[in-house]
Amino acid sequence: MHGGNEKFSWKNVLPNCKPITRVLSAGYDPAFSEMSAKTPIFPTSTFLFKSAEHGERFFYLMSHPEERGQDEDPGLIYSRMNNPNMEIAEDKMLVLEPGAEDAAVLPSGMSAISTMCLALLKPGDIILYSAPVYGGTEHLFEMVFPKFGIETKPVYSPEASEYRGNLDKYKDRIAMIFIETPTNPTIVHTDIQEIAGLAGEYRSAENGIKVAVDNTFMGPVFQNPIPLGADLVIYSATKFIGGHSDLIGGFVLGKKGDIRLIKSYRSVLGATTDPFCCWMISRSLETIDLRVKKCSENAAKIAAFLADHRKIKKVVYPTVLDKESSQYQIYKKQCRGPGALISFYINGGKKEAFSLLDNVEVCKLAVSLGGTETLIQHPRRMTHADVSDDMCEKVGLTDSMIRLSVGIEDPDDIIDDLKKALGKVG
């Protein structure tokens, strides 16, 4: 947390401790807030300057962030631009995302993606993106960005050869490769290091291809893209970061230069996360390691149950993958755990899938994911309802697919719930 012309850096907090220890103290100095053990909420729209010179300097640095001294505080001006709770949430997130130099908190995951792209891309640029992606992202890429002269090209396979083919075809126009790994909702892993290396081959002084990774499903506990070569990491903080299905938020992390530009666009576009939401995100980051590991432990048991059930055609989850498959090899290479998302295909189609959804009791029928409760939904007719039939067919997003976001309940209760619901499926 910043304090006028005083400097406090999260980097100086418990430098020899592990991230899950440091995150409890990162970004906040109790000396600035009457020695409060926990971060206060700062519900103010504007901040007082100690002098006119301070006000002048703070505004100058807001417009020229590259001229800020290494130990110089940018200062607090107005809560659309910055706020102590925003900065504390960002500093805490940095502790958990190794390799990131700076972070920007935004009002949603979609706001994080759209602000990042508008800040870093220009008309005529092309985004290559892994397909499928979250339905909102797909709509942004296919329906909104073309209005701004930004084109998007889906890549239907995680194989590097598919990306290389597009890079050869569109040459210098590709400015960003956007990877969602694992994909939503098909749980397909893409080799971040391989794609980053490929981008490096085609990168030039005239065309600096950015590799951006939506890390919502696995990170920051089980996967960190920047050490693997990614330039930018995006999160829907609504999911595992918030972790209680009670907030909407997002993050972009990366190099200082990129994040400074994104923050500039954030301020101009008005994409400001309110102090209370930032405070809730900071609170939740303190327990993310515990929550996500419990959810993942539960998910592994549930995936094993589903894989053995006669009414289930296929289960997509790391621990039930063929150990010789390329998907399992990518998972083992870049992930530290399997995560909490399971996609499975029921024998039949929409009728059988809906029957299961209508008969669960412990599992909650709702979209979103990453909460303490287990959520179950039908991607083809819910979160990905607007995705074209052609794309759905190419990526295997069918009416028989169900997505499960496993929570922290007793796994035996979830298994029993699914067993009873499956028993009612004709």
N, C-alpha and C positions, 0 to 999 in steps of 0.2 A: 504494500500500500504506500502511496506517495504522500508526502506531507509538506506541501509548499516548496521551499527551497532546500528542505532536508531530503536526504536520500536513504531509502531502505530497499535492499535488493533481496529477492528470494534466494539468489545464488549464495548468499552468505549464511543461510539458515541450515544448520546441521549438515554441513557439506560431506561428512563422512558416513552419514546414515543412508539407508535405503529409501527409495521413493515413497513407499507406503508409510514410512515414518515422517519423512520430510513434508509430505503433502499436508499434514495436520497443522504445520506452522508456516508453510510457504505463503508469501505475499502479504503477511499481516504482522505488524509490530504493535503489540499492546500499548506501548508507550505513547502512541498517537491517539489512543482512545480510552483514557482513564484506566489503563491496565485491565480492560475487559478481557476475560479469558477467551471468549469467542468473538468473532467479527461482528461488529454492529451493522445495522442497515443504514444507509445514507440516502434517505428519500428527499434529496434536494435537487432543484433544477439548476442552480447556479452556485458559484463559489467566490468567496471574497479574496481579493488580492492583498498581499501585505504592503504593496506599494505600486505606483503607476508603472514603474520600471518592470516589476514582476509581471504585470498584466501585459505590457508590451512584448516582453520576452516570450511569455507563454503563447501568445497568439502567433508570434513569428515562428516559433518551433512547431506549432500546429500546421502551418503552411509549408515549412521547410524542415521536416523531421530529420533529413539527412545531415543537417548542420548541428544537431544536438551533440554535445560533448558526451564522452563515454560514461561519465558519472553524473551527468546533468539530468535533473528531473524535468519531464515535459510540463509539469504543473497541471492543476485542475482548473478548468474554465467553466464548463457548461455540460450538463449530463447527457446531451446528445453526442458530445465528443468523447468524454471520458468521465468516469465516476469511480470512487474507491472500490465499490463492489465489483464493477467490471474488471478493474485491474487486478484485484485479488483473485477472482475466478481464473483470469488468464494466467497469472503467476502459478497458481496451483496446478493448472492443466499442464503447464510447461514442465513441471517436475515429473509428470507421468509420461511425457512424450519425448524420449531421448533423441537428440539431434536437432530438435526444433529450436530456433533462435528467438522466436516471438510467436504470440498467439493473439487472435482476435475472437472475442465472443460476440455472437449474433443472436437475433431473436428466434431462429429456427434453423434446422438443418438445411431447408430449402433456401433460406436467406443466406446461409453460409456459402452454398454452391453458387447462387445467382450473383451475389456481391463479388465473390472471388473471380468469376468469369468476366463480369463486366469491367472489373478493375484491370485484369491482366490481358484481355483479348480485345481485338479490334475488328471492324467490318472486313470481311474477306477471309478471316481465319477459319480454320476447321478444327473441331474437336473430334478425335477418335474416342469412342467409349465402349466399354465392355457391355454386352447385352446378355440378359436383361439388366436393367437398373430399377431402382425404386420408381413406382409409377409417376410420382411427382417430378422426379428428375427427368424421366423420359418425356413427359409433357413439356417441361422447360426446354429440353434440347430440341425436340421435334416441332413444337408449335410456337414457342415464344422467341427463342434466339434467332431463327431465320428473319424475323421482323427487324432485327438489329444488324443484319448482314453477317451473322455468325452461323456457319454451317456445321452440321454434326453428322457423323458417320458411325453407325453401330458396327461392332465386331462381334460375331456370333460364336466365336471359339476362343478359348483362353490360350491357344497355341500362338507362339511368337510369330510364326510364319504368316498368320492372318493379319497381324499388325504390320509386319514388314510389307506385305502386299499393298496395303493401303498407303503406307509411307512412300513406297515407290510410285504409286499412282498419283497421289496428290502433292508429292514433293514438298516444296517450300511453304505450302499453305497450312500445313498442320502445325498448330501452335500449342496444342494440349492433348495429352492422352489421359483420359479420365477412367480410372479403374474402380469398380466396386468389387471388393474381394473379401469374403465370398459374396457372390451375387445374391441379390434379393429378387425372388424367393428361391431360386434354384440351388443355392449353396454351392456354386462352382468357384473354385479357387484359381486365381491368376498369379503367376510367378512375378512378383513385383520387381525383383532384382533383374530378371531377364528382360522385362519390358523397359525398365530404366536404362539398362545397357543398350537396348535397341534404340531408344530415344537419343542416347548419347552419340550413336553412330550417325544419326541424321541431323543432329544439332549443328548449327552454324552460327557465325557472328550475326548474320541477318535474321536468323530464325531460331530463337532459343526455346525449344520444345519443353514445356512443363509437364511433369508427370504428377498428376493429382490422384490421391487414393481416398475413397470414402471408406473409412475404417470403423464405421459404426458397429458392425456385427462383432468384431473381434477385439477392438482396441478400447483403451490402451493396455489392458491387462494381458491379452494373449497375442497381440501383434503390434509391431511398431514399424511403419513403412519407411521413415526417413533413413535409418541405418541401412536399409535395403536399396536406397537410391532414389526414393521419391522426393519430389520438391515440395509438395504440399500434402497435408493430411486434413481431411474434412470429417466432421462428426455431426450427427444429430444428437445433441446433448439431451434431447427428450428421452432417449432410449436408456442405455446402460449407465451413462454418466449421471443423469438425473435419477434414474433407477426406481422411482416410486410412482410413475404415471401421473405426476402432479405438476409438471412444468413443460414448457416448450422452449428449446434453446438450440444453439449450434456453435461450432468452433471451426476456425481455419488456423492451422499452424504451419510454419515454414521459416524461410529465411527472412531476416529483418526487412530487407528492401521490399519484398513482396507483401509482407504483412503491413508495412507502413502504408503502402498504396491501397491495400484493401481497407485499412482503417480510415483512410481519407475518403474513399467511396462510401464506406459505412456511415460516416458523418454526414456527407452530402445527401445520400439517399434516405437518411433518417432511420437506418436499420439499427436502432438502439435497443439493447436488452435492459429491462428495468432493474433497479437496484435489488428489489426483493427476489426476482428470479435469479440474479447473479448470486445472491446470498444463498439461495436454495441449492444452486449448482455447487458452490463452494462446500456447503454442508455435505452434499452427496459424494463429492470426490473423496472425502475422508473414509468412506466405507466401500468404495467401488471394488476394491480387491476382494474383500470378504464376500460381497454380494455375488459378483460375477463368478467366482470360483464355486460357490454353492450351487448357483444355477447350472453351471457346466457339469458339475458332479451329478446333479439330478438328471440332466439331459442325457448323459451317457447311459444311465440305467433305463430311461424311457425309450431311447433309440434301440437298445438291445431287445426290449420287449416288443416294440413295433416290428422289428426286423423278423421276429419269429412268429408273427401273427398271420394266420391263414387268409385274412381279409385284406391284408396289406400287400400290395404288389412290389413296392420299392421304398426304401428309406434312404434319404440323403443326409448323412451326418458323418463327420470324420472318423469316428471310432468303428463304424460299420462299413467303411470303404474297403475295397480290395487292397490289401497291403502292397500289391505289385503295381497298382494303377498309378498313372501320372498325377491324378488328383491327390492321392494319399502322399505321394512324394513331395508335392508342393506344400501341402499342409504341414508335414513334418519339418520341412526346410524353413518355413517362415512363421509358424505359429507355436505358441507355448502351451496351448490347450485347445480343446475342441469347440468351446463356446456353448451357447444356450439355444441356438436356433436349429430346429429340425424341420425338414420338409419331407413329406411322405405321400405316396400315391396309393389311394384306396382302390380295391377292385371295383370297377364300375365307372361311374362318371359323376355328374353334378348331383343327381338324385341321391346316390349313396353318400357322397361327401356331405351334402346338406343334412342328411339323416344323422350322421355322426355329430355334426356341429350342433344340431338341435337337441341332442340328448346328453351332452356333457353337463356336469354340474360343478365340479371343482375347477375345471378349465373355464375361463371366461371367454365368451364369444365377442371378440373385439379386435380391431386392428391395432397397430403399433406393436411395440416389443420392448424387451429390456427392463420390465418392471419386476417388482417383487412377486407379483401374481402371474400365474401361467395364462397366456393368452393364445387363443386359437382362431384361425380365420381362413377364408377361401380366397387366395390371391387372384385367381382368374376373374372372379366376379366381384371382388372388393378392391383391394389396393391397386391391382393392375387391370381394372375393368376397362380403362381407356387405351390400353396397349393394343396395337393392331393384331388382328388374327394371324397375319403373316409372321410377325415377330414371335408371337406366342408359340406358333407351330415350330419355328426354327429352334427355339430354346427349350421346348418341352414343358411350357407352362400350360397345363391342361386342366380340364374340369375335375379330374380325379386328384389333383394336388391339394394338400392341406399344409399350412404352415403353423408350427407350434413354437411359441417363445416360452421356454420353461422358466418358472419362477423358483422361489425358495421354499415351497411347501414340502411336506414329506413326500418323496418320490413314489412311495407305495400308494399313497392316496391318489396321485395323478394317474398312475398305472391302473389302479382299480376303476377310476372314473372312465378312462379310455376303454378298458375292457368291457364295462357295462354298456357304454355307448355303442361300441362295435358289435356287441351282441344284439342290438336292435336294428342293425343295418341289414336289410334284406338281401 
